[in-house]
Amino acid sequence: MFDRLKSFMAELAGAPEQRAFGEDDYRLATVSLLIHLAGADGATDAAECRRLREIIAQNFGLDTQATTRLIKSAAASDREAVDFYHFTNTLKRALDADGRQKIIAMMWEIAFADGAVHELEENIVARIAELLCVSPHDRVRLRQQVAAERAREPVFEGPWGQKIAEQKG
């Protein structure tokens, strides 16, 4: 109760609100699943971390500090979780069918972020989709959409990237 009063007083004074991410916050549940997925292939690389931050910015409208707090809270939640049920249950209560499909699309974006979808990543997305009541047809459709979007993005980075792209093209 004191925290709410403190938040209210800070809001009246014009101070920006420090956003807390509670256990029933769909953003925390979403990012926890994304973090779990990013580490499923044994390593979370820079591309996955960068894509995670982009997804949070695009979908949740958080500033850099709030994004960092959300990622830290989500990583802790993921470490403490014994299964996906708590996260998916939170998402099912908070989101409609379109919102749950958006979560699966975000998961595919993380899976494709490092350039290849590992079989464990694909399995996790399938399990989460089933728990979120997203049909196999929609899951595959979302995978294909994300893959098509990735194909339009420049794949090769660095000074040699252009030469490699020209040789393949």
KOLPANU-168755 format. One record per residue (C-alpha): residue number from 0; chain; x, y, z. Coordinates in Angstrom, 2 decimals, always signed. Example, Ala and Ser with C-alpha at 12.3 -4.5 7.8 and 13.67 -1.06 7.14 Angstrom:
2
n | chain | X | Y | Z
0 | A | +12.30 | -4.50 | +7.80
1 | A | +13.67 | -1.06 | +7.14
END
This chain:
169
n | chain | X | Y | Z
0 | A | +0.00 | +0.00 | +0.00
1 | A | +2.85 | +2.36 | +0.82
2 | A | +4.37 | +1.67 | -2.61
3 | A | +1.12 | +2.67 | -4.31
4 | A | +0.93 | +5.87 | -2.29
5 | A | +4.57 | +6.63 | -3.08
6 | A | +3.94 | +6.00 | -6.78
7 | A | +0.86 | +8.22 | -6.71
8 | A | +2.76 | +11.05 | -4.99
9 | A | +5.63 | +10.75 | -7.48
10 | A | +3.16 | +10.87 | -10.35
11 | A | +1.57 | +14.04 | -8.93
12 | A | +5.01 | +15.62 | -8.63
13 | A | +5.67 | +14.84 | -12.29
14 | A | +8.35 | +12.22 | -11.68
15 | A | +8.39 | +9.37 | -14.19
16 | A | +6.85 | +6.22 | -12.81
17 | A | +9.19 | +3.34 | -12.02
18 | A | +7.45 | +0.42 | -13.62
19 | A | +7.41 | -2.74 | -11.62
20 | A | +6.84 | -6.01 | -13.38
21 | A | +4.65 | -8.23 | -11.22
22 | A | +4.22 | -11.96 | -11.55
23 | A | +0.93 | -11.48 | -13.42
24 | A | +2.33 | -8.97 | -15.90
25 | A | +1.97 | -10.33 | -19.43
26 | A | +5.16 | -8.49 | -20.44
27 | A | +7.17 | -10.36 | -17.83
28 | A | +5.65 | -13.67 | -18.96
29 | A | +6.39 | -12.90 | -22.60
30 | A | +9.99 | -11.85 | -22.07
31 | A | +10.62 | -14.83 | -19.75
32 | A | +9.55 | -17.17 | -22.57
33 | A | +11.67 | -15.26 | -25.09
34 | A | +14.73 | -15.45 | -22.83
35 | A | +14.21 | -19.17 | -22.32
36 | A | +13.93 | -19.65 | -26.07
37 | A | +17.05 | -17.57 | -26.80
38 | A | +19.13 | -19.81 | -24.54
39 | A | +17.64 | -23.10 | -25.74
40 | A | +20.36 | -23.77 | -28.30
41 | A | +23.05 | -23.52 | -25.64
42 | A | +24.13 | -19.94 | -26.24
43 | A | +22.51 | -16.54 | -26.39
44 | A | +24.43 | -14.50 | -28.94
45 | A | +24.51 | -10.76 | -29.56
46 | A | +21.97 | -10.97 | -32.40
47 | A | +19.42 | -12.62 | -30.11
48 | A | +20.02 | -10.05 | -27.36
49 | A | +19.68 | -7.19 | -29.83
50 | A | +16.50 | -8.67 | -31.31
51 | A | +15.04 | -9.18 | -27.81
52 | A | +15.54 | -5.49 | -27.01
53 | A | +14.01 | -4.51 | -30.37
54 | A | +10.96 | -6.70 | -29.73
55 | A | +10.45 | -5.17 | -26.29
56 | A | +10.76 | -1.64 | -27.68
57 | A | +8.39 | -2.33 | -30.59
58 | A | +5.73 | -4.16 | -28.62
59 | A | +5.82 | -2.72 | -25.11
60 | A | +7.02 | +0.85 | -25.64
61 | A | +9.50 | +0.77 | -22.75
62 | A | +12.53 | +3.02 | -22.41
63 | A | +16.03 | +1.59 | -22.13
64 | A | +16.06 | +1.45 | -18.32
65 | A | +12.64 | -0.19 | -18.09
66 | A | +13.67 | -2.66 | -20.81
67 | A | +16.77 | -3.60 | -18.81
68 | A | +14.69 | -4.05 | -15.64
69 | A | +12.18 | -6.18 | -17.53
70 | A | +14.93 | -8.38 | -18.97
71 | A | +16.53 | -8.86 | -15.54
72 | A | +13.18 | -9.69 | -13.93
73 | A | +12.29 | -12.05 | -16.77
74 | A | +15.65 | -13.84 | -16.58
75 | A | +15.12 | -14.37 | -12.85
76 | A | +11.57 | -15.64 | -13.47
77 | A | +12.83 | -18.01 | -16.14
78 | A | +15.51 | -19.39 | -13.81
79 | A | +12.93 | -19.98 | -11.06
80 | A | +10.31 | -21.58 | -13.32
81 | A | +9.91 | -25.33 | -13.42
82 | A | +7.67 | -25.26 | -16.50
83 | A | +5.91 | -22.91 | -18.91
84 | A | +2.47 | -23.13 | -17.32
85 | A | +2.65 | -20.00 | -15.17
86 | A | +3.81 | -17.89 | -18.11
87 | A | +1.30 | -19.28 | -20.60
88 | A | -1.54 | -19.11 | -18.08
89 | A | -0.76 | -15.42 | -17.49
90 | A | -0.72 | -14.80 | -21.24
91 | A | -3.98 | -16.68 | -21.82
92 | A | -5.71 | -14.57 | -19.17
93 | A | -4.31 | -11.28 | -20.49
94 | A | -4.44 | -11.73 | -24.27
95 | A | -6.98 | -12.62 | -26.90
96 | A | -6.26 | -15.06 | -29.75
97 | A | -4.54 | -12.40 | -31.88
98 | A | -2.35 | -11.36 | -28.95
99 | A | -1.31 | -14.96 | -28.30
100 | A | -0.42 | -15.36 | -31.98
101 | A | +1.71 | -12.23 | -31.68
102 | A | +3.63 | -13.92 | -28.84
103 | A | +4.35 | -16.90 | -31.11
104 | A | +5.52 | -14.51 | -33.87
105 | A | +7.88 | -12.87 | -31.35
106 | A | +9.21 | -16.31 | -30.44
107 | A | +9.91 | -17.08 | -34.09
108 | A | +11.74 | -13.75 | -34.39
109 | A | +14.03 | -14.78 | -31.53
110 | A | +14.50 | -18.27 | -32.99
111 | A | +15.54 | -16.80 | -36.36
112 | A | +17.67 | -14.01 | -34.84
113 | A | +20.92 | -15.99 | -34.89
114 | A | +20.41 | -17.12 | -38.49
115 | A | +19.25 | -20.68 | -37.84
116 | A | +16.36 | -22.27 | -35.99
117 | A | +17.66 | -25.01 | -33.71
118 | A | +15.44 | -28.08 | -33.26
119 | A | +15.08 | -27.32 | -29.53
120 | A | +13.89 | -23.81 | -30.36
121 | A | +11.34 | -25.21 | -32.78
122 | A | +10.15 | -27.70 | -30.16
123 | A | +9.78 | -24.97 | -27.52
124 | A | +7.78 | -22.76 | -29.87
125 | A | +5.50 | -25.71 | -30.68
126 | A | +4.95 | -26.47 | -26.97
127 | A | +4.26 | -22.83 | -26.09
128 | A | +1.88 | -22.47 | -29.05
129 | A | -0.05 | -25.51 | -27.87
130 | A | -0.25 | -24.14 | -24.31
131 | A | -1.46 | -20.78 | -25.69
132 | A | -4.11 | -22.52 | -27.83
133 | A | -2.46 | -21.37 | -31.06
134 | A | -3.20 | -23.96 | -33.72
135 | A | -0.40 | -25.83 | -35.52
136 | A | -1.62 | -24.21 | -38.75
137 | A | -1.22 | -20.70 | -37.28
138 | A | +2.14 | -21.59 | -35.72
139 | A | +3.52 | -22.72 | -39.09
140 | A | +1.98 | -19.71 | -40.87
141 | A | +3.67 | -17.37 | -38.36
142 | A | +6.98 | -19.19 | -38.83
143 | A | +6.75 | -18.72 | -42.58
144 | A | +5.87 | -15.03 | -42.19
145 | A | +8.86 | -14.39 | -39.94
146 | A | +11.14 | -16.40 | -42.24
147 | A | +9.93 | -14.33 | -45.23
148 | A | +10.58 | -11.09 | -43.32
149 | A | +14.07 | -12.32 | -42.41
150 | A | +14.77 | -13.15 | -46.06
151 | A | +14.12 | -9.50 | -46.99
152 | A | +16.60 | -8.26 | -44.37
153 | A | +20.30 | -7.99 | -45.21
154 | A | +21.87 | -11.18 | -43.90
155 | A | +25.55 | -10.44 | -44.31
156 | A | +27.24 | -7.97 | -42.00
157 | A | +30.78 | -6.67 | -41.92
158 | A | +33.30 | -5.69 | -44.58
159 | A | +33.15 | -9.03 | -46.42
160 | A | +29.39 | -9.28 | -46.35
161 | A | +28.79 | -7.46 | -49.62
162 | A | +31.24 | -9.71 | -51.54
163 | A | +29.66 | -12.87 | -50.11
164 | A | +26.16 | -11.62 | -50.93
165 | A | +27.20 | -10.84 | -54.52
166 | A | +28.77 | -14.31 | -54.96
167 | A | +25.61 | -16.03 | -53.71
168 | A | +23.27 | -13.73 | -55.66
END
